[in-house]
Amino acid sequence: MVRVLRLKMPPMSEGKPTEVVKPVKHSGLQSTWVVSAAIMCSRVLGLAREMILFSLSQTKWLSCFYLAFKIPNLLRDLFAEGALSQAFVTVFSKKLREGGDKPAWLLAHKMLSLAAVFMGIVSIIGILAAPWIIDLFIGDGSSPGGVVFDEEMRNLTVLMVRIMYPFIAVVSLAALVMGILNSRGVFGMPALASSFFNIGSLTTGLLVGWLIDPDFGRTALIGFSIGTVVGGLAQLGVQIPSLWKQGYRPKVDFKWKKDVGVRKILSLLGPAVIASSAVQVNVMVNAGFAARASEGAVALLQGAFRLMQLPLGLFGVAVAMVTLPALSRAAGDDNSATGDFRTILARGLRFVTMLTLPCAVGLALLAEPVISLIFERGKFDAIDVVQMAAALRFYSFGLVFYAAIKVVQPAFYAIERRLIPMVVSFVSIAINFAANYLFIVVWDLPFEYLALSTGVVAMLNCAQLYFLMIRYSKGLESGRLILTLAKLGTAAALMAGVCIAGQHWLMDGYGDFGLMKKAVTLLPVIAIAAGVYFGTCVLMRLDELSELRALITRKLGRSAR
């Protein structure tokens, strides 16, 4: 975590000494290690929650729950890992650098108060407007796609939306607290906080769901809706002790109208919401089209997206979280992209590509065995496996691009070029909507093509942002990136050969295997494939892997001591 030095320094206006908290900075890779471990815990717990839900409930009813959850969760994704955090961290980091703790804490008071009031109003509006919101997604039967959700499914979805909408108000406060801690060099607990969301939502959901319906029929999902709000409260609460240790003391402050820092955040927030929303809005649009494709499509897309999010959250979000404060500090006083800025951003892109590429290859080639091992039990059958695997293959195509967007997009805010990612996102959302309409309504293709459109749009979004950043930063070490990609491509090709051979020779009739046989067949193939990938990187002397090895060695050395 962060070691804190307490220095006695006399203030300008008084002779008495006062304490100033000065965080000792870790290297980017060290912080990435901490955040990755914490996020890995969260993603595994989230996957465990999905496994339990899919085994207990039919995909028809799960589609109601996931559609209801996606509506407030869209705002959560935008704020918790998107616009609010990016805008706040950018301004808060500069406040700390230029003025120290006092002006930074005043800004935090105002933003927390503003977020509580505004998101509370949003929650009330969402609760009242829930029926109309749901009808917007499921259709009324007059559109070419018809309507798949019957009246029973619609009513259950509306009820769960109303229960879960306050979640966004709670998690927005958690996002601001996370931004404060990240700006002060504390990464572990904010990243671990989402684990407590999963624990709170799962335990509460199981308990309340069982009390409502011991057989875990459709109404038991109401318990998981209540659990979502409880999990959000847990995510906020576990960060408070770390915030307190940093010297923050809560205070309600409604004097935000004339505050320069608040105005600066709000000026960044609007474009940032649009710019960071491309993937989230596209996934939400996919859910709307999936709700018109088949009864279980929303749930099956969610399961595939959850598996894709494991490496995305582990590597993409982790690298982005520790890169943004460093980019904000490295940006010149005139918000220019300095040499350090270019180096930090280029390294982050190479590092996240190295880590996510093997995950993308593995998920694409081993989709069915992975899904069968994780989900195929209870009410989740072989047909569901095949359908979810098709969606996962398409999602894996965009994995590397998703992760790169997480790193490069915040860089535009650090140099205050916020309109660029906003325009790029507008284009991405329009292309995704058009592609979905063609796939589902015009061509009547299976729902998994919705995942393909999301991956293609992520690729286009990433390419546009990258080439525009080259212009403003006067280069992003592109030659070195191309060389890295060539080496990684070779390693990935050899890894793919292992996956194909393993599936051909060891996994014929995999769906009929027992759980233990599935595990002892699949896991060694994954381990060997990963070994081939990273072993090839070692032989080709990949610089980024050398940095990772050095970091692991230092960590293991400290643990041994």
N, C-alpha and C positions, 0 to 999 in steps of 0.2 A: 504494500500500500504506500502511504506517503509518510515519511519521517518529518517531524515538524521541529524547526528551530525556533526558540523564543529569544528574541534579541531585545535588550533594553535600549530604547531610543528616545531621546527627549523630543517632545513635540515643539513646533515652532513657537507656539504661543505660551507655553508653560515651562516651568523648570522641572516638573516632576517627570520621572521616567514612566514610560508606558510600554505595554507589551505589543509587539507586532508579530503576527503569524506569518512566517515565510515558508512556503512549501519548497521542499527540495525536489527538483525535477528528475524524473527517470528518463531514460532514453525511450525513443518511440517503440522500439522492439520489445523492451521490457514491459512497457505499459500494454502493448498489444498482447503479450503473453498473459498478463493478469486478466485483461478484459476477455480474451478468448476463453480462458478457463471458466470464468464466471458465466459467460454467455453459453458455453457448451452445456453447463449445468442446467441453465434455463431451457435451452432447446430440447435437451433430453427429457426434462420434466414435462415440457409441452407435448412432446411426442408420446410420452406415457399417458397423458390425458387423452390424446387422440385415440390411442390404442384401446383404452377402456371404453370410450364413447362408441367407437365402431363395433366393439364386441357386444355392447349392451343394447344398442339401438339400431333399427333398420335405417338404411341410407335415406329412405323417404323422409323420415322424421328428423334425421340429422340435417338434412338439407334445410328444413325449417329453422333449426337452431343456428346453423352456420350463416344463413342469410340474415337472420336477426342479429347475430353477433357482428357480422361484417359492417353493418351500417354505422354503429358507434365506433367500431374498431378502425374504420377508415380514418376517422378523425384522430384516433389514437396513433395510428401509424404516421400520419402527417405531423403530429405534434411531438410524440415521444421520441421518434427517430428521425424527424424531419424538420419542418419549418421553424417551429418554436424553439427547439434546441439549437438549430443552426444560427438563427437570428440572435437569440439570447447569448449564446456562448461567444459569438463574434464581438458583441458590444461589451459584455461583462468582462471578457478577457482584457480588452483595452482599458476598461475602467481600473482593473486591478493593476495593470502595468503602469498606467499614468498617474493614478491617484491613491492607490493602496486600498485598504479594506473599507474605510468609511464610506466613500462614494459608491463602492461596489455593493455594500450592504443596503444602502439607501435605494439603489436601483432594484435590488432583489425584493425589498419590501413592497415597492410599488408594483412590480410585475406579478408577484404572487397574489396580491390583492386584486389586481385587474383580471388575472386569469380566473380566480375564484368567482368573481361576479359575472364575467362574460360567459364562461363555460357553464355556469349554473343556469343562465338564461337559455343557452343553447340546449341544455338537457331538458328544460321544461318545454321548449318548443318541440323538441324531438318526441317527447312523451305524448303531447297533444296531437301531433301530426303523424303519428305512427301508421294509422291505416292508409293514409294517402301515400306515404313513403313506400310502403309495401306494395301497394297497387302499381306504383310507378315501375317496380322491378318485375313483378310477376305477370303484368298485363291483364287485360280484361276480356281476352278472347277474340277481340275484333281485329287484332294485328295479324299479319301473315303467319307468325309463329304460334298463334293460338295461346292457350293457357294450360299449364301443367298443374299448378297448385290449385287443389280444390278448396272448398269453403272451410273445411276442417283444418287443412294445412295453413290457409291464410290466417285464420283466427288465432291459431297457436303461435304463428310467427309474429303477429301484431302484439300479442301479450308479452312475448319474450323481448321484443324490441323495447317496449315500455319499461320493463324491469331493468334492462341493461343500459339504458341511455345515461343515467347518472355516472356510469363508469368513466365517461369521457372527461367529466369535470375533475374527478379524483386523479386520473392518470395524467392530466395536463399539469397539475401541481407537482406530481411526481417527476414529470419531464423537466420542469424548471429546477427542481432540487437536483436532479441529475446533472443539468447544465452547470449549476453552481459548483458542484463537487468536481466535475470534469475540468472546469476552468482552474481550479485550485490544485489540480494534479491527483485527485482521488478518483480512481477508475473502478476499482474492484467492487465495492458495495453498490454503486449505481448499476453496474452490469449484473450483479447478483440479485438485484431487487426484483427483476422479472421472474426469477425462480420462485420467489415468495408469492408472486401473483399466481403462478401455476399451482403451487402447493395449496394456497388458500382457495382457489377456484375449484380444484379437484376434490379436496376433502369436504368442503361445504356442499359442492354439487352432489357427491355421493351420499352424504348424510341427508340432506334435504330431499334429494330425489328419492331415496329409499323411504323416507317418511311419507312423501306424497303418493308413491306407487312402488310397493315392495317388489313388484315384478318388472320394474323398469320399462314400462310402456312409454308412450309418447309424452304423457304429462310429467314423467320423471325429469324430462329435460328442463322443466321450469326450475328445478333445483340447481341445475348448472347455470341457468341465467342469474339466479341469486348469487351463486358462487363467483360469477364473473365480477360483480360489484365488490364482494368481500375480498377477492384477490387484488383488485385495484387499491383498496384501502391498505392491504398488506404491503403492496409495492411502494406506496408512499411512506408508510410508517417505518419500515426498516431502514430508510435512508436518514431519518431524522437524527439519530444519535451521531452519525458521521458529520452531519451538518452542524450539529451543536459543538462537536469537537473542533470544528474549523472556526468557531467564534461567532457563528450566526445566532441571533436571538429573534424569534418571530415578532413581527409587529405589523398591525394593519395600517396601511397607508393608501388613502384614496386620492392623494394629490399627484396624480399622474398626468394630468392634462398638459401642464406646462414643462414637464420634465424632459430635458434634451435626450437623455438616454432612452426613455420610454418611446419618445417619438422616433428615435433612430431605429429601435427594435421593430416598431410597428411599420416603419417605412420599408424595412427588410422583410417583414413577415408576409405581407401580401404577395409579392412576387415569389417569395420562398415557398409559400403554400402551393402555388401553382407549379413551380419548378420541381419541387420534391414530390409532387403528387402523381407523377406520370405512372409509375409502377402500381401504386396503391389504387388510383382511380381506374387504371386498366384492369386490375384484378376485380374491382367492384363491378365494373361494366361486364366483365366475364361472368360474374355471379348472376347478374341480371339476365344475360342471354342464356346461361346454364339453367336458370329457373324455368325457362321456356323450352328447354331441350328435352329433359327427362326428369322424373321425380327425384332420382338420386344424384343428379349431375353436380349440384352445388357441393354436396358432401364429398364426392369423389375428387373433384377439383381441389377442395380444401386439403384432403389427405395428401395428394400429390404435391401441392404447394408447401405443405408442412415439411415434407421430406427435402424439398429443394431449399427450404429456409434453414435447415440445419447447417450446411456449410456457409450459406449466405450470412447468417447471423454470427456464426463462429469466426469467420474471417473478414467478410465485407464490412459488417457493422463495426466489428472490433477495430479494424485498421482505421476506419473513418472516425471513430470516436476519439482516438488518440492523435489523429492527423489534424483535425480541425483546429484545436487550440494552438498547435505548433504552427500551422499555416497563418493563423491570425497574428501570432507574435512575429512571424518571419516577414509578413507583408510590410513594405516600407511605410514611412509616415504619410506618404502621398498615395497610399494604397496600391503601390506598384508591386509587381511580381519580381522580387529580388532573386539573386542567385540561390540563397538558402531556400526560398519558397519553391523554386523549380526543383531543387534537389529533393526536398521533402516529398513533394507531390509525385515526382517521377519514381522515387523509391517505393512509395505507397502503392502505386499502380503495379509495379513489377512484383512486389511482394504478394499482393492480393491475387494476381494472376497465377503465380506459382502455386498458391495454396488451393485455389478453387478449380483450376483446370482438371486435376485428377478426380475431383468430386463429380464434376460434370460428366466426364467420360464413364466413370463407374456407375452413376445413376442411370445414364442412358443405356448402357449395355447390360446391366444387371437389374433392371427395373422390376421385372416380375419376381425373381427370387427374393429381392429385398422386401417388396410389398407383401409377398406371401409369408415370409418369416415374421414380419412385424404385425401385420393386420389380420391374416387369415385365421380367424377363430370366432366362435360365437355366431353372431348374425352376419358376419362378413365372409362371403363365399368366394369360390374360384372365379365366377363371372365378374364380381367386383374387382378382383385382383387384376384381371386382364384389362378392364376399363381404366382403372387408376394407373396402371403401368403405362398405358398409351399416353395419358396426360403427363406423367412424370418424364417420359422421354422428351416430349416437346418442351416442358419447362426447363429441363437440364440444358437445352440448347442455349438458353439465355442466361445461365447462371453466372458465367464469368463477366458478362456485360452488366448484370444487376450489381455485382460486387464492385466493379470499376466505377459505376455511377455513384455508388455510396461514397467513394473516395474523391472523385473529380468534381462532382457537383458543388459541394460546400466550398471548394476553392474559389469559386466565382464570388461567393459572399465575402470571403476574406479580403478580396481586392475590390469589393463593392461594384461588381459587374452583374448585379442581380437580375437584370432584365433578360440576359442571354439564356440562362436555364429556363426562365419562365416561357419564353417564346418557343424553345425547343420542346418543352412539355406540352404546350398547346398542340404543336404538330404531332407529337407522339400519341396524345389522347385521340385526336381526330383520326389518325391512321388506324389505331386499334379499334375504334368504334366501327369504322367502315369495313375493316377486315372481319370483325365479328358478325356484322350484319350480312355480309356476303356468305360466310361459312354456314351460319345457322338458319337464317331466314330465306336467303335466295337459293343457296346450293343444298341446304338441308343435310349438312355433314355432321358427323358425331361430335359430341361436346368437347372431346379432347383437342380439337382444332382451335378452341379458344385459348388453350395453353400455348399453342404454336404462335398465334398472333401476338401474345404477350412477349414471348421470347424474341421474335423478330423486331418488335417495336423497341425492346430494350437494347438490341444491337444498334439500331438506327439512332436512338437517343444517345447512347454512349459514344458513337462515332462523331456525332455532331459536337458534343461537349468537348471531346478530346481535341479535335482539330481547331475549335475556337479557342481553347485554352492555349494551344501552341502559339496562336497569334498574339495573345496578351502576355504570355510569359516568355516570348521570344525563344521558344524551344522547350521541349520536355524530355530531352535526352532520348529522342525517338530512335536514333540509331541503336542505342543500347537496348531499348525495349524490343526492337525487331530481332536483335541477336538473341535476347532472352526468350522471345516467343519461338524462335527456331529451335532452340535447345529444348524448351518445354514441349514443343510439338513432337519432337523425336521421342522424348520420354513418354508422352501420352500415347503415341502410336504403339510402342512396345507394351505399355500397360494394357491397351485395348486388346492386343493379341492374347495376353494372359486371361483377360475376362472372357473372351470368346472361346478360348480353348477350355477354360474351366466350366463354362456353361455347357459346352458340347459333350465333354467327357464325363463330367461329374453330376450334372443337374438334369439329366433326362428324366422326365416324370417327377419333377421337383414338387409339384403341388400335392402329390400323394404321399410325400415323406412326412414322418412325424416331426414334431417341433425340434427335438434334439438332433435328429438327422439333418434337418434343414440348417441348423446352426453350424454343425461340425462340417457341413459341406460348403456353405457359403462363406463363412468367416475366414477360413484359410485362403480361399481364392482372393478375397479382398485384401488380406494381409500380404500375400505374395505380389499382387498387382501394385499395391502401394510401395512395397519394397523395390520392385522393378523401376517404378517411376522415380523415386527419390535416389535410388542407386545410380540410375542413368544420369540424374542431375549432378551427383557427386563426381562421376567419371568425366562429365563435361565441365566440371569446375564452375558451376553456377554460383555467382557471387551472392545472390539472395539466400541460397541455401546455406552458404558458409556463415552468413550472419545469423541465420536461425540456429544452426548447430552451435555457434559460439554462445548464443543466449541460453540454449538448453544446458550446455555444459556449465555455465555460470550458475544457473538455477540449481542444478543437481549438486554442484560443489557446495553451495550455501546450505542446501538441505542436509548434506552429509555432515556439515559442521554443526 
